Amino acid sequence: MFAIDDPADLDRGPRDTKSGTERMCVVTRRVRPIDELIRFVLSPTGEPVPDLKRKLPGRGLWISASHKAVAEAAKRNLFARGFKKNVKVSADIADETDKLMLRGVTDALAMVAKAGQVVSGFTKVEDTLRRNTAEILLHATNGAADGIRKLDGIVRQNAAFHDETDQIPIITLLSSDELDLALGRSNVIHAAVLTGPAGKTFLSRSQNLVRYRMADADINASAKPSKTHASPDTVPPDDDFAD
């Protein structure tokens, strides 16, 4: 089992912000919304592991949701500083975190498929987009440029026709093999998540993975599937990085 600190101190967050909404990044020493951070806890064997759902017991260490930031924390021995003890940190912890997040994306997509809220195949996806009943458009990372361009064009046309400032998300995170595995189908290159509640978890996890990979140019950035936004931070007068 994980060691649990005094409940009064657990997940209290920075002293100058509402508890439960923001935390300090051990790398940047800046306060960010928890959705832009990854919480790490110690495993029973004393190794830091990502708590992507923020539900594991024990003292938590918060790091900006960035591959670069997680790698930097390991390189600078910040896990030991934050947890105030010697910890065993894998040299590949940033890559391992990426793989765990990717598995969360595929698991969520599998649940969407189980709920019957996914269509695949160029023709079916095209028809779904033209009927404006798709909530998310998916492309395999190894998909042909021509097919991607045509379907993306329909998404842009729909947004323009309805005078919408935001078009539906277009996500290119999974290979064809990974889409096959998640959807239980063969040779999936294009897919669309239909309107419904099942796609929300998939979209959220996809956004988190995009942020983790794309924020490397700026470890203080947050990301959406097609955009990256930076926001100001506040540095609190607190040198304790863990919960």
Residue frames as qw, qx, qy, qz and C-alpha x, y, z in Angstrom:
[[0.000, 0.887, 0.461, 0.000, 0.00, 0.00, 0.00],
 [0.329, 0.605, -0.055, 0.723, 1.01, 3.60, -0.44],
 [0.344, -0.324, -0.500, 0.726, 1.99, 5.66, 2.57],
 [0.036, -0.791, -0.449, -0.414, -0.58, 8.37, 3.25],
 [0.226, 0.224, -0.316, 0.894, 0.32, 11.73, 4.77],
 [0.074, 0.362, 0.581, -0.725, -1.72, 13.64, 7.26],
 [0.254, 0.622, 0.706, 0.225, -5.18, 14.08, 5.61],
 [0.036, -0.897, -0.201, 0.393, -5.04, 17.77, 6.45],
 [0.155, -0.647, 0.452, 0.594, -2.06, 18.14, 4.13],
 [0.501, 0.138, 0.790, 0.324, -3.09, 15.72, 1.39],
 [0.281, 0.505, 0.595, 0.558, -3.69, 17.44, -1.96],
 [0.126, -0.760, -0.374, 0.516, -4.02, 20.82, -0.30],
 [0.483, 0.711, 0.270, 0.434, -2.39, 22.64, -3.25],
 [0.345, 0.307, -0.164, 0.871, -0.67, 26.03, -3.12],
 [0.176, -0.441, -0.612, 0.633, -1.64, 28.20, -0.16],
 [0.116, 0.378, 0.015, -0.918, -2.79, 31.09, -2.35],
 [0.405, 0.056, -0.588, -0.698, -5.33, 29.21, -4.47],
 [0.795, -0.145, 0.128, -0.574, -8.52, 27.25, -3.95],
 [0.408, -0.314, 0.857, -0.029, -7.69, 23.71, -2.84],
 [0.648, 0.260, 0.715, -0.041, -8.21, 21.09, -5.51],
 [0.550, 0.800, 0.197, -0.137, -8.02, 23.34, -8.55],
 [0.442, 0.815, -0.338, 0.161, -4.33, 24.20, -9.00],
 [0.873, -0.390, 0.077, 0.281, -0.92, 22.81, -8.06],
 [0.039, -0.872, 0.415, 0.258, 2.73, 23.81, -8.33],
 [0.887, 0.410, -0.196, 0.079, 4.91, 22.17, -10.98],
 [0.773, -0.517, 0.160, 0.331, 8.15, 20.80, -9.51],
 [0.670, 0.208, 0.285, 0.654, 10.06, 21.79, -12.66],
 [0.181, 0.633, 0.222, 0.719, 8.76, 25.30, -13.39],
 [0.240, -0.282, -0.568, 0.735, 7.79, 26.15, -9.80],
 [0.260, -0.041, -0.149, -0.953, 4.66, 27.73, -11.18],
 [0.429, 0.246, 0.716, -0.492, 1.02, 27.16, -10.32],
 [0.274, 0.075, -0.650, -0.705, -1.15, 25.64, -13.03],
 [0.792, -0.060, 0.064, -0.604, -4.66, 24.16, -13.24],
 [0.604, -0.276, 0.745, -0.058, -4.50, 20.47, -12.39],
 [0.818, 0.477, 0.303, -0.104, -5.74, 19.57, -15.89],
 [0.499, 0.811, -0.294, 0.086, -2.43, 20.90, -17.24],
 [0.161, -0.636, 0.721, -0.222, -0.34, 18.83, -14.84],
 [0.798, -0.001, -0.594, -0.096, 0.41, 15.17, -14.16],
 [0.586, -0.639, 0.356, -0.349, 0.34, 13.86, -10.60],
 [0.626, 0.297, -0.710, 0.130, 2.98, 11.30, -9.59],
 [0.719, -0.573, 0.235, -0.315, 2.89, 9.08, -6.52],
 [0.012, -0.520, 0.853, -0.044, 5.30, 6.50, -5.16],
 [0.804, -0.005, -0.519, -0.291, 4.64, 2.83, -5.89],
 [0.854, -0.512, 0.049, -0.086, 4.99, 0.20, -3.14],
 [0.876, 0.023, 0.016, 0.481, 8.56, -0.38, -4.41],
 [0.359, -0.689, -0.007, 0.629, 9.42, 3.31, -4.10],
 [0.338, 0.094, 0.514, 0.783, 9.27, 4.29, -7.77],
 [0.278, 0.417, 0.159, -0.851, 7.31, 7.35, -8.98],
 [0.233, 0.321, 0.850, 0.346, 4.38, 6.42, -11.21],
 [0.173, -0.123, -0.202, -0.956, 1.94, 8.72, -13.03],
 [0.162, 0.419, 0.797, -0.403, -1.48, 8.96, -11.43],
 [0.033, 0.169, 0.511, 0.842, -3.36, 10.02, -14.55],
 [0.339, -0.607, -0.622, -0.361, -6.79, 9.83, -12.91],
 [0.029, -0.476, 0.369, -0.798, -5.56, 11.64, -9.79],
 [0.782, -0.407, -0.158, -0.446, -7.10, 9.02, -7.52],
 [0.779, 0.043, -0.548, 0.303, -4.17, 7.03, -6.10],
 [0.573, -0.812, -0.105, 0.026, -3.47, 7.43, -2.38],
 [0.752, -0.189, 0.004, 0.632, -0.25, 8.84, -1.04],
 [0.140, -0.747, 0.055, 0.648, 1.68, 12.06, -1.33],
 [0.665, 0.617, 0.371, 0.198, 1.55, 13.47, -4.85],
 [0.339, -0.452, 0.280, 0.776, 4.15, 15.32, -6.90],
 [0.504, 0.761, 0.365, -0.185, 2.88, 17.54, -9.73],
 [0.390, -0.284, 0.491, 0.725, 4.67, 18.14, -13.05],
 [0.414, 0.520, -0.148, -0.732, 3.62, 20.10, -16.13],
 [0.833, 0.270, 0.471, -0.109, 1.95, 17.80, -18.65],
 [0.452, 0.804, -0.354, -0.156, 4.95, 17.69, -20.95],
 [0.959, 0.109, -0.138, 0.225, 7.36, 14.95, -22.00],
 [0.436, 0.573, -0.311, 0.620, 10.20, 17.44, -21.63],
 [0.374, -0.657, 0.284, -0.590, 9.12, 18.48, -18.13],
 [0.940, -0.298, 0.079, -0.148, 8.87, 14.89, -16.87],
 [0.855, 0.272, -0.175, 0.405, 12.28, 14.05, -18.35],
 [0.166, 0.675, -0.294, 0.656, 13.72, 17.21, -16.78],
 [0.652, -0.599, 0.194, -0.423, 12.35, 16.26, -13.37],
 [0.987, -0.111, 0.009, 0.119, 14.09, 12.89, -13.57],
 [0.662, 0.488, -0.182, 0.539, 17.35, 14.40, -14.84],
 [0.007, 0.641, -0.298, 0.707, 17.48, 17.00, -12.05],
 [0.371, -0.110, -0.839, 0.383, 16.53, 14.50, -9.33],
 [0.290, -0.272, 0.092, -0.913, 13.45, 16.54, -8.51],
 [0.741, -0.315, -0.506, -0.308, 11.39, 13.49, -7.59],
 [0.636, -0.171, -0.566, 0.496, 13.68, 12.87, -4.62],
 [0.097, 0.116, -0.236, 0.960, 13.51, 16.55, -3.64],
 [0.486, -0.292, -0.228, -0.792, 9.72, 16.67, -3.89],
 [0.818, -0.315, -0.445, -0.183, 9.09, 13.43, -2.02],
 [0.282, -0.772, 0.450, -0.349, 11.90, 14.25, 0.43],
 [0.798, -0.292, 0.527, -0.011, 13.41, 10.79, 0.16],
 [0.061, -0.398, 0.786, 0.469, 15.62, 8.73, -2.15],
 [0.779, 0.357, 0.344, -0.384, 13.48, 7.30, -4.95],
 [0.480, -0.082, 0.737, 0.468, 14.26, 5.02, -7.86],
 [0.454, 0.682, 0.073, -0.569, 13.43, 6.87, -11.08],
 [0.766, 0.272, 0.504, 0.290, 13.46, 5.10, -14.43],
 [0.234, -0.340, 0.350, 0.841, 15.52, 6.87, -17.08],
 [0.035, -0.227, -0.722, -0.653, 12.59, 6.27, -19.44],
 [0.063, 0.458, 0.708, -0.534, 9.90, 7.65, -17.15],
 [0.282, 0.457, -0.066, -0.841, 8.85, 10.31, -19.69],
 [0.364, 0.165, -0.748, -0.529, 8.41, 7.70, -22.44],
 [0.142, -0.216, -0.950, 0.172, 6.69, 5.32, -20.04],
 [0.190, 0.455, 0.449, -0.745, 4.24, 8.07, -19.11],
 [0.365, 0.349, -0.399, -0.765, 3.53, 8.66, -22.81],
 [0.299, 0.008, -0.920, -0.252, 2.80, 4.95, -23.33],
 [0.017, -0.348, -0.825, 0.445, 0.46, 4.88, -20.35],
 [0.285, 0.472, 0.149, -0.821, -1.41, 7.93, -21.64],
 [0.360, 0.255, -0.647, -0.622, -1.64, 6.37, -25.11],
 [0.178, -0.160, -0.971, 0.022, -3.09, 3.20, -23.62],
 [0.138, 0.442, 0.579, -0.671, -5.68, 5.35, -21.86],
 [0.352, 0.402, -0.246, -0.808, -6.63, 6.87, -25.22],
 [0.366, 0.099, -0.836, -0.396, -7.06, 3.47, -26.91],
 [0.071, -0.265, -0.904, 0.329, -9.01, 2.09, -23.94],
 [0.253, 0.459, 0.329, -0.786, -11.38, 5.07, -24.07],
 [0.406, 0.325, -0.484, -0.704, -11.86, 4.65, -27.82],
 [0.223, -0.045, -0.969, -0.092, -12.64, 0.96, -27.28],
 [0.093, 0.402, 0.725, -0.552, -15.39, 1.99, -24.87],
 [0.353, 0.446, -0.071, -0.820, -16.79, 4.39, -27.46],
 [0.367, 0.188, -0.780, -0.471, -16.87, 1.54, -29.98],
 [0.096, -0.191, -0.951, 0.224, -18.53, -0.74, -27.45],
 [0.222, 0.483, 0.470, -0.705, -21.24, 1.90, -27.03],
 [0.482, 0.525, 0.652, 0.259, -21.82, 1.82, -30.80],
 [0.073, 0.942, 0.133, -0.298, -20.79, 5.44, -31.29],
 [0.222, -0.580, 0.551, 0.558, -18.05, 4.99, -33.91],
 [0.822, 0.533, 0.181, -0.083, -18.11, 4.54, -37.68],
 [0.406, -0.541, 0.547, 0.494, -15.06, 3.71, -39.79],
 [0.550, 0.326, 0.639, 0.428, -14.13, 3.58, -43.44],
 [0.147, -0.094, 0.193, 0.965, -13.78, 6.55, -45.76],
 [0.209, -0.375, -0.609, -0.667, -17.29, 6.37, -47.26],
 [0.459, -0.636, -0.618, 0.048, -19.10, 5.96, -43.95],
 [0.399, -0.457, -0.227, 0.762, -17.05, 8.70, -42.30],
 [0.073, 0.072, 0.344, 0.933, -17.64, 11.03, -45.25],
 [0.317, -0.524, -0.639, -0.466, -21.39, 10.43, -45.05],
 [0.488, -0.614, -0.515, 0.347, -21.40, 11.03, -41.29],
 [0.308, -0.292, -0.029, 0.905, -19.54, 14.30, -41.72],
 [0.068, -0.225, -0.468, -0.852, -21.88, 15.51, -44.46],
 [0.444, -0.603, -0.607, -0.267, -24.86, 14.76, -42.23],
 [0.042, -0.608, 0.332, -0.720, -23.09, 16.71, -39.47],
 [0.837, -0.462, -0.113, -0.271, -23.57, 13.91, -36.92],
 [0.795, 0.098, -0.378, 0.465, -19.89, 13.41, -36.07],
 [0.444, -0.895, -0.031, 0.028, -18.39, 14.78, -32.88],
 [0.383, -0.691, 0.529, 0.310, -14.75, 13.85, -33.53],
 [0.800, 0.556, -0.204, -0.092, -12.85, 12.93, -36.71],
 [0.669, -0.524, 0.494, 0.184, -9.99, 10.42, -36.45],
 [0.681, 0.637, -0.353, -0.077, -7.17, 9.70, -38.88],
 [0.931, -0.203, 0.045, 0.300, -4.52, 7.02, -38.60],
 [0.282, -0.799, 0.307, 0.433, -1.02, 8.45, -38.30],
 [0.345, -0.215, 0.745, 0.530, -0.08, 6.43, -41.41],
 [0.501, 0.645, 0.549, -0.179, -3.14, 7.49, -43.42],
 [0.494, 0.342, 0.421, 0.680, -2.85, 8.76, -46.99],
 [0.112, -0.274, -0.111, 0.949, -2.66, 12.53, -47.32],
 [0.200, -0.170, -0.534, -0.804, -5.35, 12.71, -50.01],
 [0.441, -0.504, -0.727, -0.150, -8.05, 11.04, -47.92],
 [0.377, -0.469, -0.447, 0.663, -7.14, 13.11, -44.87],
 [0.057, -0.112, 0.143, 0.982, -7.31, 16.32, -46.91],
 [0.295, -0.323, -0.629, -0.643, -10.75, 15.49, -48.32],
 [0.479, -0.570, -0.664, 0.068, -12.34, 14.66, -44.98],
 [0.341, -0.387, -0.274, 0.812, -10.72, 17.63, -43.26],
 [0.022, -0.102, -0.340, -0.935, -12.16, 19.82, -46.00],
 [0.392, -0.522, -0.658, -0.374, -15.69, 18.64, -45.16],
 [0.474, -0.541, -0.505, 0.477, -15.12, 19.52, -41.51],
 [0.207, -0.229, 0.007, 0.951, -14.03, 23.03, -42.47],
 [0.182, -0.280, -0.541, -0.772, -17.01, 23.42, -44.80],
 [0.438, -0.582, -0.685, -0.028, -19.41, 22.38, -42.05],
 [0.389, -0.485, -0.336, 0.708, -17.91, 24.91, -39.66],
 [0.073, -0.076, 0.237, 0.966, -18.13, 27.68, -42.25],
 [0.259, -0.395, -0.680, -0.561, -21.70, 26.79, -43.22],
 [0.490, -0.656, -0.572, 0.050, -22.92, 26.90, -39.65],
 [0.042, 0.817, -0.142, 0.558, -20.89, 30.04, -38.89],
 [0.825, -0.547, -0.103, 0.098, -19.11, 28.25, -36.06],
 [0.003, 0.891, -0.445, 0.090, -15.86, 29.55, -34.63],
 [0.344, -0.440, 0.828, -0.053, -14.76, 26.06, -33.57],
 [0.725, 0.211, -0.522, -0.397, -14.90, 23.03, -35.84],
 [0.943, -0.308, 0.022, -0.125, -15.07, 19.48, -34.52],
 [0.397, -0.686, 0.588, 0.159, -11.74, 18.13, -33.25],
 [0.835, 0.452, -0.306, -0.060, -9.56, 16.26, -35.74],
 [0.605, -0.628, 0.489, -0.038, -7.32, 13.76, -33.94],
 [0.796, 0.462, -0.388, 0.045, -4.31, 11.99, -35.46],
 [0.393, -0.679, 0.564, -0.259, -2.73, 10.09, -32.59],
 [0.768, -0.140, 0.616, -0.103, -3.15, 6.38, -33.34],
 [0.032, 0.327, -0.797, -0.506, -1.68, 4.22, -36.07],
 [0.680, 0.035, -0.443, -0.583, -3.93, 2.03, -38.20],
 [0.541, -0.016, -0.826, 0.158, -2.93, -1.00, -36.11],
 [0.045, -0.085, -0.629, 0.772, -3.83, 0.84, -32.89],
 [0.514, 0.082, -0.023, -0.854, -7.18, 1.91, -34.35],
 [0.646, 0.029, -0.701, -0.300, -7.81, -1.69, -35.43],
 [0.371, -0.057, -0.825, 0.423, -7.13, -2.92, -31.91],
 [0.145, 0.113, 0.439, -0.880, -9.29, -0.29, -30.23],
 [0.573, 0.185, -0.079, -0.795, -12.23, -0.66, -32.61],
 [0.629, 0.004, 0.769, -0.113, -12.02, -4.41, -33.14],
 [0.705, 0.668, 0.162, -0.178, -11.91, -3.93, -36.92],
 [0.749, -0.060, 0.369, 0.547, -9.34, -4.30, -39.71],
 [0.434, 0.268, 0.345, 0.788, -7.49, -1.71, -41.78],
 [0.084, -0.902, -0.402, 0.130, -8.99, 1.36, -40.09],
 [0.464, 0.211, 0.076, 0.857, -7.59, 4.58, -41.52],
 [0.177, -0.295, -0.005, -0.939, -10.46, 7.00, -40.90],
 [0.284, -0.462, -0.827, 0.147, -13.12, 6.94, -38.19],
 [0.179, -0.472, -0.025, -0.863, -15.67, 9.28, -36.68],
 [0.107, -0.242, -0.804, 0.533, -17.03, 9.40, -33.15],
 [0.162, -0.593, -0.593, -0.521, -20.75, 10.08, -33.21],
 [0.244, -0.508, 0.182, -0.806, -22.55, 12.58, -31.06],
 [0.811, -0.410, -0.392, -0.146, -23.10, 11.12, -27.60],
 [0.500, -0.819, 0.237, -0.150, -21.64, 10.93, -24.09],
 [0.951, -0.147, 0.137, 0.233, -19.18, 8.09, -24.71],
 [0.663, 0.544, -0.014, 0.513, -16.76, 10.26, -26.68],
 [0.196, -0.943, 0.100, -0.251, -16.07, 12.79, -23.92],
 [0.739, -0.563, 0.328, 0.170, -13.51, 10.65, -22.07],
 [0.796, 0.241, 0.310, 0.461, -11.77, 9.76, -25.31],
 [0.299, 0.838, 0.079, 0.449, -11.54, 13.42, -26.32],
 [0.420, -0.881, 0.187, -0.115, -10.25, 14.49, -22.91],
 [0.810, -0.355, 0.369, 0.286, -7.54, 11.82, -22.87],
 [0.683, 0.482, 0.268, 0.479, -6.57, 12.65, -26.45],
 [0.044, 0.943, -0.021, 0.329, -6.23, 16.33, -25.53],
 [0.617, -0.732, 0.284, 0.051, -4.04, 15.40, -22.59],
 [0.832, -0.042, 0.374, 0.407, -1.75, 13.29, -24.76],
 [0.469, 0.732, 0.181, 0.460, -1.52, 16.02, -27.39],
 [0.236, -0.944, 0.137, -0.186, -0.60, 18.49, -24.67],
 [0.780, -0.495, 0.328, 0.196, 2.02, 16.12, -23.30],
 [0.764, 0.172, 0.377, 0.494, 3.68, 15.69, -26.70],
 [0.368, 0.729, 0.252, 0.518, 3.27, 19.17, -28.17],
 [0.323, -0.945, -0.028, -0.046, 4.13, 21.24, -25.11],
 [0.832, -0.178, 0.052, 0.523, 7.82, 20.34, -25.44],
 [0.389, 0.542, 0.100, 0.738, 8.50, 23.63, -27.22],
 [0.180, -0.500, 0.248, -0.810, 7.07, 25.35, -24.14],
 [0.360, -0.156, -0.892, 0.227, 6.61, 23.25, -21.02],
 [0.121, 0.265, 0.499, -0.816, 4.23, 25.87, -19.68],
 [0.385, 0.075, -0.412, -0.823, 1.81, 25.49, -22.63],
 [0.574, 0.195, 0.711, -0.357, -1.55, 23.78, -22.66],
 [0.083, 0.194, -0.724, -0.657, -2.95, 22.15, -25.80],
 [0.744, 0.310, 0.337, -0.486, -6.04, 21.14, -27.71],
 [0.813, 0.175, 0.512, 0.215, -5.99, 18.68, -30.62],
 [0.578, 0.612, 0.279, 0.462, -5.39, 21.44, -33.15],
 [0.043, 0.883, -0.074, 0.461, -4.18, 24.41, -31.08],
 [0.655, -0.191, -0.445, 0.580, -1.65, 25.29, -28.39],
 [0.155, -0.885, -0.120, -0.422, -2.28, 28.12, -25.94],
 [0.488, 0.065, -0.516, 0.701, 0.02, 29.67, -23.38],
 [0.370, -0.823, -0.304, -0.306, -1.25, 31.36, -20.25],
 [0.045, 0.688, -0.457, 0.561, 0.35, 33.40, -17.46],
 [0.738, -0.255, -0.596, 0.191, 1.42, 31.75, -14.23],
 [0.340, -0.832, 0.186, -0.397, 1.85, 32.78, -10.65],
 [0.593, 0.221, -0.671, 0.387, 4.82, 31.68, -8.56],
 [0.619, -0.721, -0.180, -0.254, 3.72, 31.10, -4.96],
 [0.022, -0.714, 0.590, -0.377, 6.03, 31.54, -1.99],
 [0.880, -0.260, 0.319, -0.236, 6.12, 27.79, -1.28],
 [0.163, 0.607, -0.763, -0.150, 9.11, 25.50, -1.69],
 [0.478, -0.041, 0.857, -0.189, 7.17, 22.28, -1.03],
 [0.323, 0.227, -0.588, -0.706, 6.27, 20.74, -4.38],
 [0.228, -0.172, -0.952, -0.109, 4.35, 17.68, -3.24],
 [0.439, -0.601, -0.486, -0.459, 0.78, 17.48, -1.97]]
